[in-house]
Amino acid sequence: MGFRSLLSLSALLLAGLSAQDPSPNLIGVWRGDSLCQVKASACHDEKALYRVKAAEDVPHHLAVTFSKIVDGREVVLGTIGDCRTKGDHHTIECNYERGAWLLSVSGDQMEGTLTLTDGTVFRRVNLKKQ
């Protein structure tokens, strides 16, 4: 196989891998503030820690573990294992029975909302990649 053929094959393989894998800038640990938008509820402002990784059982998807920090310790609230990246690959959408998380990444900053099924914006988050 000639050099040009090898170079073309390598480029095709890399393009295929990047099309399959979630954007690497989304993967990692994110820490910051989760602010309640419905003040007359059981909701409280929190320090948040989100862990984003490639989903193990669903190709091309992400798993996001949502945690809060209480007395300096991480309290895991749950994981949504079937999150999808939007067309721009800088936005994560995680749907679950109570609503949907929409998280957008720009550099090392993540901003997002939790919107309930009735359309109420319940939380806003501002996080920084660790």
Steps between C-alpha positions, in 0.01 A plus 500: 500500500639837397545800725202686348273198544610461860445871565151485344411190703621666821291811429190285438553306822546819703189655344302188586619505860417866547152446355437217747642644818339785695689825484796469741447854635175375659664209683624570851411636841307828525454696823303814583160636602154355451242769569135430568261694277181404688550669835166389651595130490717244676779597258817657644805663345790254501865454419498252213743243364417325171699215351466456123631189325428290193202272566613140542196327353387751237743592221521871410333605828613647830430412862472789744518446876340788690629570853480776756760595760376489861740579786791459258390150390356383171141372514403321178148588390492265203629417155332538165674253272335586169594864443552620144710771347320751284611575144769745608663239733530771768157437648379203705133408532394257774132404514342322794151451646481843673644714220818571308847637566651715226869574562713714267879509506726784391866438577523405867155643587170311510163670535165333499147453620276231638157551346207300637250322274251787551756749359608647836870584516583341836880545525776697334859383523833673447794261513870501425702201378741366761 
